[in-house]
Amino acid sequence: MNNFFENEFNELSDMIDRESDFIPLYSNEDYDKELNDKYPETLPILPLRNTVLFPGVVIPITVGREKSIKLVKNAYAKKSLIGVVAQKDSSIEDPSKDDIYSTGTVAHIMKVLKMPDDSTTIIIQGKRTFEITEMITELPYFLAQIKMRQTPDFPVKERNFKALIESIKDLSNKLIKTSPNIPPEASFAINNIESPVFLINFIASNLNVNITEKQRILEIDDITKRANTILSHLMKEIQVVELKNQIQNKVKTDINKQQRDYLLHQQLKTIQEELGGNPNEQEMLELKNKAKNKKWAKEVEDVFQKELQKLMRMNVAAAEYSVQLNYLETLVELPWNETTTDKIDIAKAQKILDRDHFGLEKVKDRILEHLAVIKLKDSLKSPILCLVGPPGVGKTSLGKSIAEAMGRKYIRMSLGGLRDEAEIRGHRKTYVGAMPGRIIQSLKRIKSANPVFVLDEIDKVGGHNFNGDPSSALLEVLDPEQNNDFRDNFLELGFDLSKVLFIATANTLSTVQPALLDRMEIVDISGYILEEKSEIAKRHLLPKQLIEHGLESNKFSMTPLVLKSLIEDYTRESGVRALEKNIAKIIRNKAKDIVAGNNPDKKISKEDLVKVLGAPRYSKDIKLNPDIHGVVTGLAWTAVGGEILFVEVSRSKGKGTFAITGNMGDVMKESASIAFEYLKAHAEVLDINPDEFEKWHVHIHIPEGATPKDGPSAGITMFAALSSLFTDRRVNPLIAMTGEITLRGKVLPVGGIKEKILAAKRYGYKDIILPKDNKKDILEIKNLYLEGLNFHYIDEMIEVIEIILQRK
């Protein structure tokens, strides 16, 4: 509505003031009269630029074209009606019949005024809409044959229509009040219009929309539809005006705050100069002094000097000042080419590694090899190791021992639950509050460019999400061919990470991105056997807990039998984390006795275990009952080490149906189906009547239904259990097995062999059935883990029958 009220309303008001006898009014009676009046079938047509005339509305028009002046003079002299039609393109000076719309408004020329600049202005009032049916002539002006458009009756007494008109009035008044460009008198004009039709046409005429949209509104004959269209436009216009006002008020507030802050800072600067010394100048001086001792490349030095000059030109009150200062402080505090000297003493390094960790020979050998090559070559890209194993086997603490053995500084960064790529690469310094990624931050804190950097729990890094993909961001960090020029988003400069010894830790490789795996050297760390746990407890865990609880490292001791009971009866793990917690409980109890003056025995006994830890939690003797058919022991791999599981098969009267329970995944269910189908296909070989399968309902279950289970390695176990059930032959309870099966009867190799063997040994199994192709994995395992075990290697499923099933 702004365009009318800003220009035409004032112009029309001035004309009305000069011509006091001219007061345009339009009532409901006028509307009815216009509908009933007879109109000529031909009318002279006056094309209008940038204006659409609505019935009842009075508007001033400046007439400049020769054709238009002739038309106005003739019509005004004869007091005849004219047809007013809008031009499609206002830039056309001499429009043809194709350049004007076919729908227009019959108009009455109320006044012809000669303006001071010799131009002619007419005041016209719309009567009724019409449609051009035929253009008769274009000279001396347009003359057209017309027909009146049909205007349906409007529901003036209906409540909905009344509410619609009131809404239009309210929105119009709100727009007038909100917009600073519309004079308040416009509200008076709207409130005094009684005719709903005239109100709708009056507001439509003054809407702040283009000519095409106004023409579309004019062509809506139904007055209710026209009113709804106008209401929609008014609401949009109010939203625009309110948004403009909000922006203007906000800008005004921001400017006032900036002016106030500037004045305060100027006053503060003057006070500081009077007291002696400007802290900003001191910051610049500190940055320059730190930069003098840096060993950075010329590219980095050039960037530092350029950014320092930019900081000196900045206003301290500016938001960018703190970001720029933070950037320069990061540059001067980073260890550019500042490294520690490696201790190349193989024997001493071996002692340190053996002192802190029992076993783990593969990792220790790899570190000693690296030190040996450094001694020969004097420089070498650091390897990127990934230690994979169950929790509690010492993967994380090994990093600290490696750092001490090499004489390097140590950093640990936990990646568990990391979901934002910016945590690795940093934020761009264009953002307020931007900071470098955690890699650069850690190096800045440790002040060394060649530390031992442990990336803990790399298998728990979040995948792709709306914050980016942090696992993909690690690709550059952990690539020896790229990380000599690692570019953090905050620094925007290359930093050499090739001297950093990265050690990643993981419980499983299944969740690590394949491209990331390809960049790392995988070192498997398996769980510990009983003897190893006993040595670790005696050498490390017990002395450590005694010191942590304020006691001498030799204050209490445990006999091998007590240690064995503690490990077997109270823990069931591949690592030693739960074992250490139990030892800590016992030491706390002893510390309480000492403080109470009870003088406890220095030897920790089995009675102490029961007193502090309660009755034994785990029983080693959980092997199968030899008198039960259809239950076989399988071996499984989990993220916390190897475990045993029992496959139970039963049958009941039925019609050959088959059920699987125990929270099994799809792959495990497929293995069960393969085992059952193979058994049915080879029933005669196993001396089973094929008709038996149609008489029974078969049910396979794996206990601990709350624990999800999946994978193909239980296939051979399921086949053995089904064979036991249908052949009525008992199972050898001292045998455990693992292996994937196929419909062709083949037994395929599986993973996690060392963990599964340790689980079998932990539970007292002596015979283990493995796929033939897993024999190579056994050859890589130390004899210490294999003592007392007997392995049976099979290639065909049918071979398992003779090994595990006893005679009928």
N, C-alpha and C positions, 0 to 999 in steps of 0.2 A: 504493500500500500504506500510505501515511501514516495514513489515517483509522483503520484497525484498530489498528495498532501504537501509535498515540498515545493511544487511548482504551480500546478493547475488550480488547486484550492485557493491559493493566495491571489492568483491572477483573476479567477472568477469573482472572488470577493471584492477586488478592486473595481471590477466592471460593475458589479451590483451597487457598490457605493456611488459610482458616477451616475448610474441610471437608476434612480430611486424607485421608479415605477416597475422595475423588473424584479420579481420575486418568484422563482420557479418552485412550484409545489406540485406534488403528485400523490393522489390519494387512491383508496380502493375504488371509489366511484370513477375516477379518471381511468383506472385500469379496465373496469367493466365497459366504459364508454369506448375506449380504444378497440376493444375486442368486437364491439357491435358496429363500429363505424364502417362505412364503405370506402374502399381505397381504389384509386385508378389502376387500371391493368397495365399501364405503361408509366414509367417514372424516369426522369433524368438521374443519372448515377454519378455521384461525387466520390472519387477514390480518396481515401485517407491514408496518410503515412503514419506508422507507429501508433495508431489509435483504432480502437474498436468501440463503436457507439452501442449502448444498451438501451432498451425501451425505458422511457421516463427520465433518463439521465440527461442533464444539461452540461454541455462542454463547449469551450471556446475553440475555434479552429482558425488558424491563419491561412488565408487563401493566397497563393502566389502564382499558380499556373494560369495561363491565358484561358484555357478551356474551362477551368474551375470558376474563374471570375465571371465569365459569360453566363455559366449555369446559375451562379448565385444571383446575379443581377436580374435575370429573367424570372427566376422562381420567386425572388423577394418582391419584384414588381407585381407579379400576378398572384402573390400570396399562395403559391401552390406548394405541394409537398415534394420532397426530393428523396432519393435513395442513397444512403451512405454505406459504402462497402470498403473494407480494409484492403490495402495492397499486400500481396504476398512478399514482395521485396521492396523495402522502402527506398532503396538506392536508385530505382528506376524512375527517371524524370518524366517520361511520357508513357504511362502504362497502356497495354492493350487489354482486350477482354480476357486473355489468358493469364494476365498478371494480377488479376483481382479475384477475391473469393466470390463464390456464387451466392453466399448467404450474407445479408446485410440488414439494416434497420431503416424503416421509413422515418424521416425526420422533418421537423418543422423549423424554418429559419425564424428565430425570435428577434434577432437584432443583427444589423450590419454596421460595423464600427470602422471609422477611418482612423487609423492610429497615427501618432506624431511622426513616425518614420515613413509615412505614405503607404504603409502596408494595409491590407484589408483583413479584418478579423470578423468572423461571424459567430454568433452564439446559437447553437442548435439544440433541440430537444428530441430525443428518440421517441417513437410512437409504438411501432410493432415490427417484429422481424418478418422478413420476406425472403424469397428465393428467386433468383434470376432464371427464367425459363428460356429466354432467347434475347440476344443482343441485336437490337434493330439497327442502330447506327452508332458510329463513333465520332461523327462530326455534326455540328461544331463541338459537341460534347457527347458523352455516352447517353444513349436512350435505350432502355431495355423493357422487355415484357416480363412481368413479375407475377408471382402468386404468393399469397400470405401463408406463412407456416402455421400449422395447427398447434394451438396452445391448450393443453388439457386443463380442466378445472383443478385448482389447488385446494387442498383440505384445510382451509383457514381455521376451522373450528376444532380440528383434531389435536389432541394433547401432544402427540409426537411432533407434529409440525410446529406447534407453538414452542415446544422445548428446543427444537432445532433453530428457530429464529432467535430465541433468547440466547442460545449458545453462541450464535454468530455475533450478536450484539456485544456479549461479554468479551469474546475474544478480540473483537475490533477495538473496544475500549481499552483492553489490556495492552494491545499492540501500540495504541496511541500513547498510553502512559509510559510504556517501556522505551519506545524509540525517541531519542532526543531530536530527531529531524522532523517529527510531525507536530504541527501546532495544536495546542489543547482545544482550539475552537472546533476541530474536526469531531471531537467527542460530542459536542453540543449538537452538531448537525445530525449525527447518527442517532442520538437519543430522541430527536424530534421527528424522525421519519415514522409515520404510522403504518404505511402500506408495506406488508411483508415482501411483495413482489418488487417494489421500488427499492427497498433496503437491500435485497439480494442483488439487484442489477447495479445499484449504486456502488456497493462494495466490490462487485465483480469488475466494474469499470476501473476501479482504483487499485486492484491487486498488483503487487510487484512481480508480475510474470511476463513472459514474452508475448508477442502478438499472436503467435500460433496457438498458445494455450488459451488466450482470451477468446480467440475465434472459436476454439473448440467448446468453450463454456457457452458462448452465444448460441451455438448450434444445438445445445441441449434444450429441448422444448419443455420437458417435464421440470416444473419449478422445484420439486422436492429433490430431484437428482442434481439440479444446478446448485441448490443450497448445500447439499452434502459435499459437492466438489469444492465449493468456496470454503467450507468449514475446514477441509483437509489442507487447503493452501494457507489459511490463516494460522493453523497450528504449526505448520512448517516455518512460516515467517516469524512467529513468536520464538520458536526454538533458535533460529538464526540470530535474532536480535538479542536474546538472552545470552547466547554464547559470546557474541561480540562484546556485550557489556562486561561479562565475566573476564574476558581476555584483557580488556582495557583497564579494568580495576586492578587485575593482577599485575599488569605491566606498571601501572602507576605505583602500586605498593612496592614492587621490586626496586623501581627507580628511587623511591623515597628511602628505602633501606640502604641501597648502595651509597646514596649521597650521605646518609647519616654515618655509615661505616667508614666512608672515606674521610669525613671530618674528624671522627674519633681517632682513626689511625694517624692522621696528620698531627693531631694534638699529642698522641702517644709518642710519635717519632720525635717531636720537639722536646718533650719531657726527657726522653732517653738521651738525646744529644746533650741536654743541659746536665744530666747526671753523669755523662761521660760514657761513650761506647754504644754502638747500635748492635743488638743481637743478630740482626740479619747479616751485617758485615762480618761478624764473628763466624757465622755459619759458612759464609763464602770462603773465609780465610782457612777454616778447618778443612774444607773440601780440597782446597788447593794444596795444603800441606800433605794431606793423605795421598793425593794424586802423584806427588813428587816421587814417592817410594814404590809406586806400582810397576810391575813388570809386564804391563799389557802391550798389545800390538799397536802399531801406529793408527790403524783404523779405529780402535777403541779410544785411543787418546784424542783423536780428532773429534769423535762424537762427544766425548766428555767436555772438551773445551767449547764446542758449539752449544751444547745444552747448558753449560755454566753461564755463558754469555746471555742466553735466553732467560735464565733464572734471574740474572742481575737486572734485566730490563723489566721484569714483572713487578706488578703491584702486589705487596704482601697480602692485601685483602682479597686478591683474586682466588677463586676456587682452585685454579690450576697450579697455584704456587706450591701447595703441599704435595701435589702429585709430582711436580718437577723436582722438588727437593728430595722426595723419597726415591725417585729414579736415580739421581746423582749419588745419593748415599749408598744405594745398592751397588752402583758401578764401582765406587771406591772401596767398598767393603768385601767385594767378591775376590776370591783368591786366584787372580789371573796369573797362570803359570807359577803359582806358589805351591810347591809340593814338599812333602816330607821325604827323608832319605830312607829307602828300604833297608832293613837289616838282613843282609844276605849271609845268614848263618844257618845252614840246613839242620845241623845237629840240635842247635838251640830251639829252632822253630819246631822240630819234631818233639822235643821235650815239652814245650808249651802246649802243643796240640794234644799230646798224650796225657798231660797233667789235667786238662779240663774236660776231656771227653774220652770215654772208653769205647773202643771199636771205631766205626766210621772210617775204615782204612781208605776207601775209594776217594773220599773228599780230601783226606790228609795227603794222600799221594799226589793228587792233582795240584794242591797248593805248593807242595815241595818241588814238584816238577816246574811250576811257574817260577819259583824263586831261583831254581838252578839255571833256567834259561836267561833270566834277568842278569844273573852273575856273569854268564858267558857273553851276552849281547849288549848289556848295559841299558837297553830300552826294549820294551815289548808292550804291545797292546794288551790290556788286562782282559782275562777271559770273563765271560758272563755265565755264571753257574746258576743252575736251578736245582735246589735240593728238594726232592719229592719223597714224602713219607708220611706215616700217620702222626697224629699229635703226640707231643711229649717225648720225641726221640732226640731232641737237642738241635734241631735245624737252626733256630733263631740264635741260640746262645753260641753256636759254632762260629757265627760271624764275628763275634767279639774276640774269640780266641784267635781267629785268623788274623784280625787286625793287630793283636798284640804280637803274634808270631812274626808278622811282616814289619812291625814298627810303624804302622799307619794309624791314622785316626779312624774312629768308628761312628757310623750313622745308621740308625734304623728308622725306616719309614713304613708305617702300616698301610697297606692298600685295601684292607678288608672293608667292603661297603662303599668304596670310592665310586662316585657316579658322575662327577663333573670333570670334563676334559681340562678345564682351566686349573684344576688342582695340579696337573702335570705341566702344562704349557704356560700357565699364568694368564693374566688378563691384559688386554691392550691398555697402555697408559693413558689413552684418551678418556677412560672412565675415571670418575672420582672414586677414590678408595681402591684403585687398581693396585695389584701386588704381583710379584713373580710367582711362578709355580713352586711346589714344595721341593722339587729337585734343587733349584737355584737357591731357595731359602735355606735349605739344609747345608749346602756348600758355603754359603755366606756365614752361617752360624759356626761351622766347624773350622773355617779359614784354612782349608787345604783342598788342593785340586786333585789329590789322588787318595782319597780315603777308601776304606772298605764300606760299601753302601749296601745294607740289607734291605731288600724290597719284600717285606713280610706279607704272607697270604696273597700272593699274586693270582691265585686261582679264584679269589673272591672279589675281583674287580668287577664293577658293574659294566654291562654291555651297552649297546647303542641306545641312547634316549635323547630327549629334547635338549640336554646339556652337552651333547656330543658323545664321543666314544673314547673313554679314558684308556681302554686296552689298546686301541689303535694309536693313541698318543704315545704309548710306551714303546711302540715299534722303533721310533727314531732314537729313543734313549738307549735301548738295548741292542742296537745294531752296531757292531764294531766298525763297519764301513761308513757309517753316517754320524756317529755321535761325537766325532772330533769337531763338529761344527753344529752343535745343538742350539737351535734358535728358540728361546723363550719369547712368548708374545710380549711380555713386559719389557725385556731388554732390547729386543729387535737387533741383537748382535749375536754372532756365533760364539758359543762357549765350548771349550774342549772337555768332553767327558770320557775320552778314550783312556785316560790314565786312571779312571775310577774303577775299582774292582767291585762290580755289581754281583750280589748274591741274592737270588730270588728264592723264596720258600713256598711250597705248595703241599697240600694234602692229596690232591688228585690233579691229573693233567686233563681230565675230560672237559673241564670248564674253561681251560686256557685257550685263547685264540690260536689256531694252527700257525699263522704267520709269526706270532710271538714265540711259539715253541721252537720254530725253525731257527730263531736267532740265539737261542740259549743252549748251553751244554747241560744235558740232563744227567743228574747224579741221583740214583735211587738210594734211599736210606730206609732199610726195612726195620721192622720191630725187633725188640731184643728177646732173646731166649732167657730161661730162668737163670742160668749161670751168669749171663751178662748183667742181668738186673741185680743180682746179688753183689757182683763186683762194683757196679755203679753206686748202689746203696752204701756199700762199705767205704768206698774211696771218696765219694762226692756228697751224696745226699745227707748221710748222717752227720759228718763233720760240719757241713754247711748249716744244717738246722740247729746244731748245738751252738755254733757261733752266733747265729741270728737270734737265739733265745738267751744270749748273755752267759753262756756256759763255755767251758774249755772244750776244744775239739775232741779230746779223748776222755771226757767225763763219763760217758756211757758207751756201751758196746752191745752188739748182738751176735749171737752164735750163728753159724750157717744154717742150723735147723730152724731157729726162730725167724731168720730172714726168709727162708724158704716158705715157712708157714704164712708169714706176712704177705709175701708175693702171691702165693697160690690161693690162699683162703680169703684174702681181702681185696684183691685187685683182679681185673680181667681186662687188660689193655696191652697194646703193642709197645707203648712208651713207658715212662716212669713218672708221669705227672701225678696220678692218683697215689702211687707209692710214696712220693715225696710228701703229699698231704697227710697221709697216714702216719709217716715218721714224725711230721711236725706235731700232730695231735699227741703222740706218745711223749715227745720231748716237753710239750707244754704241761702235760700231766706230771712229769718228773720235776719240772721247774716249780710247780705248785707245791709238791711234796718237800722240796728243799726249803722254800720260803716258809712253809709251815713247821719246819724243824723235824720232819719225819725220817731224815737220813735214808733215802731210798737206795736200793741195791744198784750197783753200777752195771750189772748184767741185766739186760732187758729180757724177760722170760715170756713164754707163751701165755702164762697167766696175766701178764701185763697187757698182752694183746687183747685178750678177752675182756679184761677190766675196762680198757680205754675204748676199744673199737667195737666191742660187743661180740656176739657169736659169729663164727665164720660166715661170710656172705655167699661164698661160691664153693661148690663142691666139684672136685676134680673128677669124681666118679659119676659121670652122667652118660656113660655109654649105654648102648641098647640092651634090651632084654633079649637074650638069645632064643627065647621061646616064642617070640612074636614074629608073624609074617608081615611082609609089606612095609617095613620101616627100614630106611637106609640112611647112613650118615653122609652128607655132602660137605664140601668145602667151599666157602664164599669169601670174596674180597669186599671189604668196606673201606670207607675213607679213614677209618680209625684202625685199620689193620685187618688181619684175617679172622674168620669166624667159622664155626661149624653150624650146619643146619640139618634138621631131620626132615626127610621127605616121607610122609605118611600116606599110605594108600589103603582104602577099605572098599568092600563091595557089599551090596545089599540086593535083595530081590528086585528086579526091574526089567527094562526092555532095551538094554544096550546103551543107556544114556551115560553121560560123562560130565562130571562137575569138578571145578577147580576153585579152591579157596586159599586164603592166606595172604591177601593183599599183594598178589603177583602182578608184575607188569606184562605188557603185550608179548615181549620177547620170551619171557619165562612160560607164558601160556602156550605159545607156539611150540616150545620145547616139549611140553607135556603132551600136546597133540601128536607131535612127531613120534615120541616114545610109544604112545598107545597104538598108533597106526602101524608102526614097525612091528610091535608085538603081535598084532592081529595078522599081519601079512606073513609072519614067520611062526605061526602057532604050531604047525606040524613039526617043525624042526625042534621046538621046545617041548614036544609031547603034550600039547594043549589041544583039547577038542575045540575047533572053531565055533561050535554052537554055544560054547560057554559064554562068549561075549554078548550074545543076545539075551541071556537069562539074567544078567546082573546090571545093576547101576554102579558105576565106578566113581569113586570120589578121591581126588588127590588134594592133600592139604599140607602146608608148611607152617609150623607153629610160629607164635609171636605175630598174630595177624595185624597188630597195630603198626608194625614196621614194614614199610614198602620194600619190595624185593623185585629185582629184575636182572636180566642178563641170560646168556645161553649156557653158562657153565654147569647148571644143575641138570642138564639133559640126560647125561649118563646115569645120574643118581635116580632120576624118575623112572628110567627104563629098568634099572635094577630092582626098584621097589615094586613096579608092576609085574615083573617076571617072578619075583618072590611070591606075590599074592596068587597069581594064576597057576604057578607050578607047585604050590604048597610046599616050597622048600625054604628052610630057615636061612636067615642072613648071618654071616660071620660078623659079630658085633665089634670086632677090633679093626675093621677096615673102613677107611674114609676115601672119598673119591671126588673127582671133578673132571669135566670134559663136555664139549659141545657135540651134539649128534646131528646126523642128516638122515633123510629118508632112504638113502642108499646104504645105511648101516655103518657109515664111517664115524670115527671119533676124532673131532678136530681140536687143535690146541687152544688153550685159553690163557689169560693173563693173571698176574698177581700170584705166581707160583710160590715165591719165597714166603709171602705173607700167609698163604694157605698152609704151607708146610709148618710154619711156626704155630699156627692155630691147632693143627693136628697134634703137634708135639706137646703143646700146652695142655691139651685135654687127654693126653696119654695114648693116642692111637699109634700103632707100630707099623701097620701096612697101609700104603697109600696107592690108589690106582690113578694113573695119569695118562693123558694122550701120548702116543709115541713121539709126536713132534715136539713135546715139551721136555724131552730128555736133555736137549741142549741147555735149557734153563737150569736144570739140576747141576750140570757140569760147572756152571758159573757160581754156584753157591758154595761157601766154605764148608769144609768137612765138619766143623764144629756144630753147624746147624743140622747136619744129616745123621749124626751119630744115633744109633738105635732104631733107624727107620729102614723099612724094606719097601722098595718101589716096584710096582707092576705097571708096565707100559703096554697099552693096547691100541690097536689100529681099527678093529672092528667091534661094533657094539656087542655082538654075540659072545666075544671073548670074556666079557665081564661076568657072564653066568657061571663059568667054571671057577672063577676066582672067588667070588663073594658068596654064592649060594651053596649051602650044604646039601647033603643027600637027603631024600625024603625021610 
